[in-house]
Amino acid sequence: MANEDLIFQYAMTRKGVAKYKSLCAEKCKELAKQLDDELDSGSASVQKIINLNNLLEREERKKSIWAEVNRSLIDGIAFMETGRFPTANPDKKNKSRRTIRADEQYMSILALDSACEEPEKEIGECDRKMLEELLTDLTVREKEVYLLVNQSLIEASEVAAMLGIKKTTVERNIERAKAKIQKRKERSLYVYARGWAD
């Protein structure tokens, strides 16, 4: 099920976060040891102590951030498994009010019902001809870029990476395509027939 996949992804992410958290903890221990050694030595330079202290504080902040991310992932996994938010001090009296009972079988039926409410509309012959006419003036590259960005909803930077061109080239192709489509739209009978003329 989709929920199990998401739980698995959270668990794998949590492993990576735990790794970074432990690396930060080790670095904090090393920096604390260096700082103690520097303070214990008779020839300690003030600047070096300040630098070590700043590094230690920075690593402590990183460690606390990783700990928060880890806690958040644990809470997310617990919520997806039980259907309720884990709390530090759960109120025992209102346990039944806090617990959300959800049977996956019934939840999937609800999801199917909501998905069936809005059937996809097929494009009519007139609309298909209108789209073909609006795109006729575009070059192959302009059409490819325009459809990837506006129909497939892929970001310009991703389209640039897919096609092996620069992002500015993608943006230029989109602007040229829009200008050509606008010109064609102004003289298209299909657009006037649909009442979409500006």
Residue pairs with C-beta under 8 A, 6 or more apart in sequence:
1 104
1 108
3 80
3 104
6 80
7 77
7 80
7 81
10 73
10 76
10 77
10 80
11 77
13 73
14 70
14 73
14 74
14 77
17 66
17 69
17 70
17 73
18 70
20 66
21 63
21 66
21 67
21 70
24 59
24 62
24 63
24 66
25 63
27 59
28 56
28 59
28 60
28 63
31 52
31 55
31 56
31 59
32 56
34 52
35 49
35 52
35 53
35 56
38 44
38 48
38 49
38 52
39 49
74 86
75 85
75 86
78 85
78 86
79 85
79 86
82 99
83 99
83 100
83 101
83 102
84 98
84 99
84 100
90 98
91 98
123 131
126 190
126 193
126 194
127 194
129 190
130 188
130 190
130 191
130 194
133 184
133 188
133 190
134 181
134 184
134 185
134 188
134 191
135 143
135 146
135 181
136 184
137 180
137 181
137 183
137 184
138 146
138 177
138 180
138 181
141 173
142 173
142 174
142 176
142 177
142 180
143 177
144 163
145 159
145 163
145 170
145 173
145 174
145 177
146 173
146 174
146 177
146 178
146 181
148 154
148 159
148 162
149 155
149 156
149 159
149 170
149 174
150 174
154 162
156 167
156 170
156 171
156 174
157 167
157 170
159 170
160 166
160 167
160 169
160 170
163 170
185 191
185 196
185 197
185 198
186 197
186 198
191 197
